[in-house]
Amino acid sequence: MFPVESQAQIRSEPRIPLGTALGPVRLAVTDRDRALAVWRDVVGLAVVAESAGELALGVGSQVLIELELGAARPVVPHSLGLYHVALHVPTRRDLAAFAARALHHRVRISPTDHLVSEAIYLWDFDGNGIEMTFETPERGTYGEPESGYYARTVDGQAHSGREPIDLEDLLGELDGFAEPPPVLPVGTRIGHVHVHVNDLHEAMRFYRDGLGFGGLFLIARFGMGDVRLNYMPHAVAFNVWAGPGARQPEAGSAGLRHFTIRLPDRAALEAVARRLADQGIATLAEEGGFSVKDPAGNLLRIRSAH
């Protein structure tokens, strides 16, 4: 149950175009084969391209995850960086197929019913967090934090957002399949990215007021904030669960290298750059856009589709 806390100063409509989408997320891993044992064999991403130091994974020809090989150590606990990257799947059957693959490979998962989505959490062998998500906005909406509840059903009932998924019911989606499909379907996308930060209000100022996402909520005592586009549950989330004084991990550690935000046109890109400049936030020009760090040092690459 969330603490009572007003969100009147947090909620806002997105200022960036609703055609904005999240692009590839780049993560560092220590070992190619151990990474593929999760990202390919369990998650269901295909190898789109491979070089000596990198694996590009995705669906069809679309790259969703870039794995940078050769990290010296796994993710450092209690450090800034990635909490998880969320792959949103088109159908509940796709989520069921993932669950079946995970159970077959004896990978530990945490299936959680958020009401506005069904999510299954897991980690690769280096500690990179993964969330597999099927959006279910027809079942309800986010609750009012002032009410003390995470979400409400369509008939107004409070929902904790942390109930377990009925796996037997979920796996029933696979009725008629001799074995689950081995790969994720076209239409799977990076639905949201969730990062560790040091300060919730600084992060909200950056992601909402600078980048231009809509403010969804910031619950200080819960230690988490959320910003959105035009779909549930969110586009970028951030928390302070790494602990007071959390720092960026040492060079060479596995974990987040950057994530990508794709704006629909140059006008939107320039508007974002102006807002960041007004906040005194430095950006670095790159081909197709620019890169920028959030206040916790997490690197983003902002790109224009045209």
N, C-alpha and C positions, 0 to 999 in steps of 0.2 A: 504494500500500500504506500503510495506517494505521500509525502508530507504536504500539508496545506501551504500553498504558495501561489500568489497571484501571477498570472502570465500576461497581464494587460500590456506591459511594456515590451514584451518579447515577440508577440505574434505580429506577423506582417505578411503582405503578399510578396511573391518573388518580383525582383526588379530585373532579373535576367530573363530572356525569352524562354518560354516553356518548351521550345525545341532543344534546349540545352540538354546534354547527356554526358554521362561519365564514360571516359575512354579507358584504355588499358591501364592496369595497375602493375607496377614493376616491383618485384620482391627479390631479395637475395636468399639463396639457399646454399647449403654446404655440399650437397651430393646430388648429382643428376638422377640416378636410379631411385634413390629414396624419395626424391621430390615427385617423380613420375608415379611412384607407387600410390601416392595420394591424389595428386592433381589430375592424372590421366585415368588410373585404374579405379579410383573411388569416386572422385568428383565427376569425371566423365568428359573432361576437356581433351580435345585432340591436339596433337603436335602439328601446328601450322607451318612452322619453320624452325630450323636449328642451326646454330653456328657453334664455334668452339667454346664460346663463353656464355651462350644464351639459348633459352628455349622460349619460343613463342607459342602459346597455347590458346585455343579458342574453339569456336563452333563454325563449321564451314570454313570460309576464308577469313572470318572476322577474328582478330586477335583480342582476347580479353585479359589474359595474364601473361606478363613477361617475367620469366625466371632468370635471374642473373646468377650464374654458377660461380662456385669458388669461394663462398663466404668462409671465414676462418673459424666461426663458432656459431651456435644457434642463437635465436633471439635472446637478448639479455632481459631477464625478469625486471619488472619495476622500472622500465625505461620508456621514453616517449616513442612514438611511431605508430604502427598499425595495431589496432585492437582486432578488427577483422575486415575482410572484404566480402561483400555479399553478392552472390550470383543469384539473380532472380530468374526463375524458370517459368515457362509459359503455362504449364498445366500442373494440376495436383498429381497426375500420374507421373510426371517427370520428377517430382519431389519423392514420390514413392519409389521410383526406380533408383534414385540416389540412395535412399535409405536401405534398400535391398542390397546394393553394391557394398555399402559400408558394413552391413551386418555380415555379408559373405566374407569380407576381408578382415573381419573382427577389429574394425576401427571404432574407437570410442566416439560416440556421438551424444549430443544433448538436444533432444527434440522438444521444442517449446512453442506453445500456442500463444501468440500475441493478440489474438482476435482479428486485428486488421491484417495479419499475415500469419502463416505457419512457417517456422524457422527451425532448421537443424544446424547445430554448431559442431565444428570439429577443428582440429589443428593438423598441420603437416608435421613431419618429423623434426622440423627446425623451430616449431612454435609459432609459425605464421597462422593467424586466425582466419577461419573460413566460415561463412554463413550461407547456407542454401535456403532460399526463400521462395514461397509461393504467396502472392498477394491475395488477400481475401477481404477487400473493403466492403463487400456486400454484407458481411456478417456484423459490421458495427463501425464505430469511429473511436478515435482517441477520446478519452475522458477528459474532464476538466480537472487539472491538478488541484484546484481549489476544493474539489469534492473528495479528494483523497484516493481516486481510482485511476488506473492506467487507461482503461477503455470502457466503452459501454456498448452493449449489444443493440441491435436494431429495435428491440422492444424495451430498451432503457435499463437493462440489468447491468450492474457493475461487473467488471471483469478484471482480474488482476493482471492479465497480460503475461503471466508466468506459469500458466498451467501446462502440464505435460501433454504432448500430442498422443492421441490414441494410436499407437503404432499398428495394432491389428486392423483398425479401420483404415489407416493410411495405406497399408500394404494391400488392402482389398482393392485398391485402384488398379492393381496389376493382374486382377482376375482375367484369365485367358492368355497370359503371357507365360511361355515355358520358362523363360528367364528374362530378367530386366534388360532393357536396351543398354548397351555398353557406353554410349556417348550421350551427351546433352544435345538437345535439338537446336536448330537454328531458331532464333528468337530469344534464347538465353542472353542475358545482358548483365553488365555491372550495374546493379540496382542502387547500391549505396556503399559508402566507405565510412568506417568508424575508426577514429584515431584517438590516441592518448594525447592530452594537452596538460598544461600547467594551470591555466586560468580559464574558467568557463566564460566569463564576461568578455575577456579579450578575444577568445575564440568566436563568440557570437558576433562581436563587432567585426571581425575579419570576414567570417563566412556570410553573415547577413548583410551588414552595411557596406563591406568592401566588395566581395564577390557578387552579392546581390541575390542570394537565396532567400526564400521566405522564412521568417522566424516561426518555429513551431512550438518549442518549449525550452526552458532552462530551469532545471530543478537543482538549486544549489546544494541542498542537503542530501539529495540523492547522488549528486556529483556528475550530472550528465546534461547535455544540451543537444538540440536537434534543429536542423534546417531542412527545407523542403523545396521541391518543385511542384508539379501538379499531379503527383501520384503518391500513394501511401506505400510504406509507412514514412519514409524520409529519403533524403539524398545524401546528406553528410551528417554524421553524428560524432560527438566528441565527449570525452569523459576525463575525470581526474583520478581514475582508479589506479594509475601507476604509483600514486602516492606523493606526498609532499616532496618537493625538490627533485622530482624525476627529471632525468637528463636524456639527451639524445644518446643512443648506445655508442660504444667505441667503434671506431672505423673497422670494417671487416666483419662486423656482426651480421647475421642474417636479419631479415626484416624488410620494412618498407624503404624503397628507394624513391619512388614518387607515385602519385596518381594523377590522372588526366581528366580535365574538364573540357568538353568540346562545345563551343558556342556556335550558333547557326551562321553567323556572318561577322564581317569585320566591324560593323557598327557596334555590335554587342561587345566584341573584344575591346574596342577602344573605350567604350563606356566603363567596362570593368577596370581597365588600366587607369582611367581618370579617377574613379572612386578610390582605388588603392593609393594613388598619388596624393589625393586629398587627405588620406590617413597617414601620410608620411612613410608608406611601405614601399621598399625598393623592389623593382622587378628587373628581370634580365631578358632582353630581347633575344628571341630564338626564331628559327624558321617556322613560320606558321603561327607565331604567337609569342608568348613569353613564359618564363618560369617565375615562381614566387614561393616564399616560405610563409607558412602561417606563424603566429606568434610563438608556437612551441618548436618551430624549426622543421615541421613536416613539409616536404617539397611537393608542390603542385606544378603541373604543366598545363597552361591555359592555351587552348588552340581554337582557331576559327575553321569551320567546315568549308567556308568559301572565301 
